[in-house]
Amino acid sequence: MAKDHPTGKSNLYQAILQLETPEQCYRFFQDVCSYAELSAMEQRYDIAEMLANKNIYTSIMERTGASSAIISRVSRVLSDDTSVLRQMLSQTKPAESED
């Protein structure tokens, strides 16, 4: 396995499934990710929530500091019918839009 090419076959995914609380999840990701990696993942999830709540790009950029390229990437992921992120967001109660 090339170090820059994830396969989805790592035991990492089984380990994640063993986490039981948001605090455990946070601490686990602190252990395995750099500050920048964890921050980027949180930012992308926040962007996904905002997009699901129909927030506009400029508002998301102002609130998150993300570039339009990152917001566009997250938007493309959400537009895919097989997106797990999209499925997760549709299963959670949407927050109020702040626009």
Secondary structure, DSSP 8 states (H G I E B T S, - for coil): --TTS--S-STHHHHHHT--SHHHHHHHHHHHS-HHHHHHHHHHHHHHHHHHTT--HHHHHHHH---HHHHHHHHHHHHSTT-HHHHHHHHS-------
